Amino acid sequence: MALRQPPVDHATKTTDFGGWEMPVEFDSIRDEHSAVREAVGKFDVSHMSEITVSGPDATTLMQRLVTNDVAALDPGEAQYAAITDKQGIILDDTVLYDRPDEGGFLFIPNAGHDEQMTERWKRHRDQWDLDATVTDRTEEYAMFAIQGPESPALLGEQTDVDLSSLSPFDVKAGTVAGCEAYVARTGYTGEAGFEVVCAWDDAQAIWDSIDCQPCGLGARDTLRLEQGFLLSGEDFHPEENPRNPYEAGIGFTVKLDTEFVGRDALEGVDVEGPEQKLVGIVLNERGVPRQGYDVTTPDGDHLGTVTSGTMSPTLGEPIALAYLPAEYAGEKASVRVVIRGEPKKAHTRTPPFLS
């Protein structure tokens, strides 16, 4: 099957990501990473799924299918949430907008999950006899991230949205480069920044209007990993690495006073505590921890497996995430990461890795 194409022709090195042909890097991962940490960079994240939910029962449907308290949102507010099955296992994580203009919601699952989540929402809507319209907008909407300490000044030149009025997880409707768009104070880098959702046909004009370093998936991964942010399919997977929000470090998204699929299972985990937790690891020796590498005690007893790892461009240290016994979820516990058969000295650190 042919890969889905983003709305902007980037003419650079690409890779298959969630069924999309997406840019890996434009110049170098290190240069793009540094641009975001020190100035500003832009990302085409149009591979993310976009689904709208509207109608009289839209809030009820959203409330029952994500872990956070959707009913607490006002128009123009966004939130981060998990999507769980009956056992409380994370199917995906998502950011959802209570739309400030049209009413209803726009929620953003990860790449390649649009058909799955659209079907899930429609199936439960029908099962619960709710009045809501669920529409997959993934190939109608483009999405860009403008991230870094200089992002407010740069984006501010191209939008009529008062960016200074946006608190974290606020979203407003306005224009960017003269095109209608949502502007949200959200991101995946740990830096100040914004995400812009616009019509597919306006994508090129908006992308071209933001004059800064273009960044690919490589820098996006190193930036999010320094912050300890989860990557769907890597730090959790419902079949290959099934995890609940408490294990994955996003228990703050679980509101047990609401009714959602998986709530009863998660209530038990909340009371008893998870047996394993996602833990940050820093190598004390040379080497790069990669997904699938074993983590052991200093004596060689198996503790867990690396889910994500890289050489941190900002810190100059090898860093990783791994699920370990809960007692290791603290600072400076001594562990080993087995790289090509050699146990490398390492210690645990509570994410984010950047202080």
C-alpha positions in Angstrom: 0.0 0.0 0.0 1.3 3.5 -0.9 2.3 5.7 1.9 0.1 8.7 2.7 1.6 12.0 1.7 1.7 15.2 3.9 0.3 18.4 2.3 3.7 20.0 2.0 6.4 18.7 -0.4 9.5 18.8 1.8 12.0 17.3 -0.8 14.2 15.8 1.9 15.0 12.4 3.5 11.8 10.7 4.5 10.7 7.6 6.3 7.5 5.5 6.9 5.9 6.7 10.1 2.5 5.4 10.9 1.8 4.8 7.2 2.9 8.4 6.2 5.9 9.4 4.3 7.4 12.0 6.7 10.7 14.0 6.8 13.4 12.6 9.1 15.7 15.5 8.9 16.3 18.6 6.8 19.9 19.6 7.9 20.9 17.5 10.8 19.1 16.2 13.9 21.5 18.0 16.2 21.1 21.4 14.4 17.3 21.0 14.3 17.3 20.0 18.0 19.4 23.0 19.0 17.3 25.4 17.0 14.2 24.4 19.0 16.0 24.5 22.4 17.8 27.8 21.7 15.6 29.7 19.1 12.7 28.2 17.1 11.9 25.4 14.7 8.9 24.2 12.8 7.6 20.7 12.3 5.0 19.3 9.8 2.9 17.0 12.0 0.1 16.5 9.6 0.6 12.7 10.0 -1.3 13.1 13.3 -4.9 11.9 13.2 -7.7 14.5 13.5 -11.2 13.5 14.4 -14.2 15.8 15.1 -17.1 15.0 17.4 -20.1 17.2 17.5 -23.8 17.1 18.4 -26.0 17.1 21.6 -24.2 14.1 23.1 -20.6 14.9 22.0 -19.4 15.7 25.6 -20.9 12.4 26.9 -19.3 10.4 24.2 -15.9 11.9 24.7 -16.2 11.6 28.5 -16.8 7.9 28.3 -13.9 7.2 25.9 -11.0 9.1 27.4 -9.6 9.0 30.9 -9.6 12.8 31.6 -12.5 15.0 32.6 -13.8 16.3 29.3 -16.8 17.9 31.0 -14.5 20.3 32.9 -13.4 21.9 29.7 -14.7 25.2 28.4 -14.7 26.2 24.7 -11.1 27.2 23.9 -9.5 24.8 26.3 -7.6 21.6 25.5 -6.4 18.6 27.6 -4.1 15.6 27.3 -5.8 12.2 27.9 -5.4 8.5 27.5 -7.7 6.2 25.5 -8.0 2.8 27.4 -9.7 -0.5 26.9 -11.8 -2.3 29.5 -8.7 -3.6 31.2 -7.3 -0.1 31.6 -4.6 -0.7 28.9 -3.6 2.4 26.9 -4.8 2.1 23.3 -3.4 5.6 22.5 -2.8 9.0 24.0 -4.4 12.1 22.6 -4.8 15.9 22.9 -8.4 17.1 22.5 -9.7 20.6 21.9 -13.1 21.9 23.0 -13.5 23.9 19.9 -13.8 27.6 20.5 -15.9 28.4 17.4 -17.9 25.5 16.0 -18.7 23.7 19.2 -17.9 20.1 19.9 -14.5 18.6 19.9 -11.4 18.0 17.8 -9.2 15.2 19.2 -5.9 14.1 17.9 -4.8 10.5 18.2 -1.4 9.4 16.9 -0.4 8.7 13.3 -2.2 5.9 11.6 -4.9 5.6 14.3 -7.6 7.7 12.6 -9.6 4.8 11.1 -9.3 2.7 14.3 -10.4 5.6 16.6 -13.2 6.8 14.3 -14.6 3.3 14.2 -14.3 3.0 18.0 -16.1 6.3 18.6 -18.9 5.4 16.2 -19.3 1.9 17.6 -19.6 3.1 21.2 -21.9 5.9 20.1 -24.3 3.4 18.5 -24.0 1.0 21.4 -24.9 3.7 23.9 -27.5 5.3 21.6 -25.9 8.7 21.7 -26.6 11.6 19.3 -23.2 12.6 18.1 -21.5 13.0 14.7 -18.0 11.5 14.4 -15.9 12.6 11.4 -12.4 11.6 10.4 -10.7 14.9 9.2 -7.1 13.5 8.9 -6.9 14.2 5.2 -8.8 17.5 5.5 -6.7 19.1 8.2 -3.0 19.8 8.2 -1.1 20.4 11.5 2.2 22.2 12.2 4.2 22.7 15.4 6.2 25.9 15.9 8.4 25.3 19.0 11.1 27.1 20.9 11.7 30.2 23.0 11.4 32.5 20.0 8.2 30.9 18.7 5.8 33.6 20.2 7.6 36.4 18.3 7.9 34.5 15.0 4.3 33.1 14.9 3.0 36.4 16.2 4.1 38.1 13.0 1.8 35.8 11.0 -1.4 35.4 13.2 -4.1 37.6 14.4 -4.4 35.5 17.6 -3.1 37.3 20.7 -0.5 34.6 21.6 0.2 36.3 25.0 -3.4 35.6 26.0 -2.9 31.8 25.5 -2.1 29.8 28.7 -0.8 26.2 28.3 -3.5 24.1 26.7 -5.5 27.0 25.4 -6.7 27.1 21.8 -8.2 30.0 19.8 -9.6 30.3 16.3 -8.0 32.9 14.1 -5.9 33.3 11.0 -2.3 32.4 10.2 -0.8 33.8 7.0 -4.3 35.0 6.2 -5.7 31.5 6.4 -8.3 30.3 9.0 -6.7 28.1 11.7 -6.8 26.9 15.3 -3.7 28.0 17.3 -3.1 26.0 20.4 -0.4 26.5 23.1 0.6 22.9 23.0 3.6 20.9 21.9 5.8 17.8 22.2 9.2 19.4 22.9 9.1 20.8 26.4 9.8 24.3 25.0 7.4 27.2 24.6 5.5 26.7 21.5 2.3 26.4 19.5 0.5 23.9 17.2 -1.5 25.2 14.3 -4.4 23.2 12.7 -5.6 24.4 9.3 -7.3 23.3 6.1 -5.2 20.9 4.0 -5.3 23.3 1.0 -3.8 26.1 3.2 -0.9 24.1 4.5 1.7 25.2 2.0 1.0 28.9 2.5 1.2 28.6 6.3 4.3 26.5 6.2 6.1 28.9 3.9 5.1 31.9 6.1 6.9 30.6 9.1 10.5 31.5 8.4 12.7 29.3 10.6 14.5 26.0 10.8 12.4 23.1 9.5 12.7 20.0 11.7 12.0 16.4 11.1 11.0 13.3 13.1 14.5 12.7 14.3 14.7 16.0 16.2 11.1 15.6 17.3 12.1 12.3 18.9 15.2 13.6 20.7 13.3 16.6 22.0 10.4 14.6 23.4 12.7 12.0 24.9 14.7 14.6 26.8 11.3 15.7 28.3 10.2 12.1 29.0 7.2 12.3 26.8 5.6 9.0 25.6 5.8 7.8 22.0 2.8 5.7 21.0 3.9 2.3 19.7 7.2 2.5 21.4 6.7 3.4 25.1 3.4 1.6 25.0 1.5 -0.7 22.6 -1.7 -2.5 23.4 -0.5 -5.9 22.2 3.4 -5.8 22.2 3.8 -3.7 25.4 0.5 -3.3 27.1 0.6 -0.6 29.8 -1.8 1.3 31.9 -1.6 5.1 32.6 -0.1 4.6 36.1 2.7 2.5 34.7 3.4 4.9 31.9 3.6 7.9 34.2 0.5 9.6 33.0 -1.8 8.8 36.0 -2.5 12.5 36.2 -4.8 12.1 33.2 -7.0 9.6 35.0 -10.1 11.1 36.6 -11.7 8.3 38.6 -14.8 10.4 39.4 -15.8 10.2 35.8 -17.2 7.1 33.9 -15.0 5.9 31.1 -14.0 2.6 29.5 -11.4 1.1 31.7 -12.2 3.1 34.8 -13.0 0.1 37.1 -9.7 -1.6 36.2 -7.7 1.6 36.8 -9.4 2.2 40.2 -7.8 -1.0 41.4 -4.3 0.1 40.1 -4.8 3.5 41.8 -5.4 1.8 45.1 -2.7 -0.9 44.9 -0.1 1.0 42.9 1.5 -0.3 39.7 4.1 -3.0 40.0 6.2 -1.4 37.3 6.8 2.2 36.3 8.3 4.0 33.4 11.7 5.2 34.6 14.4 7.4 33.2 17.9 6.0 32.8 21.2 7.8 32.2 24.3 5.9 31.2 27.5 6.5 33.0 29.6 5.0 30.3 29.9 5.4 26.5 27.1 3.8 24.4 23.6 4.5 23.2 20.7 2.7 24.8 18.2 1.5 22.2 14.7 0.0 22.2 14.8 -3.6 23.3 18.0 -3.5 25.3 17.9 -5.3 28.6 18.1 -3.4 31.9 19.6 -5.4 34.9 20.8 -5.0 38.4 24.5 -4.6 39.0 24.5 -8.3 39.7 22.9 -9.1 36.3 19.3 -9.9 37.4 16.8 -8.8 34.7 14.7 -5.7 35.6 13.2 -4.6 32.4 13.7 -3.5 28.8 14.4 -0.1 27.2 11.5 1.3 25.3 13.1 4.5 24.0 16.7 5.7 24.0 19.1 8.2 22.4 22.2 10.3 22.9 20.8 13.6 24.4 22.0 16.5 22.2 21.3 19.0 25.0 22.9 17.0 27.9 25.6 15.1 25.9 24.6 12.0 27.9 22.9 8.7 26.7 19.4 8.6 28.1 16.5 6.1 27.9 13.1 5.1 29.2 12.3 1.7 30.6 9.7 -0.1 32.6 11.3 -1.2 35.9 10.0 -2.4 39.2 8.3 0.5 41.0 10.9 0.8 43.7 13.4 1.9 41.0 11.2 4.9 40.1 13.5 7.4 41.9 16.8 9.2 41.6 20.2 7.5 41.3 19.3 3.8 41.7 22.2 1.9 40.2 21.4 -0.3 37.1 23.0 -1.7 34.0 22.0 -1.5 30.4 23.2 -4.4 28.2 24.6 -3.0 25.0 25.9 -5.6 22.5 26.3 -8.1 25.3 28.2 -5.7 27.6 26.5 -4.4 30.8 27.0 -0.6 30.9 26.9 1.3 34.2 23.8 3.5 34.5 21.5 5.1 37.0 17.9 6.1 37.2 16.6 9.6 36.9 13.0 11.0 37.2 12.0 12.5 33.8 12.2 15.1 32.5 15.9 14.7 32.0 16.3 18.5 31.5 16.3 20.3 34.9 
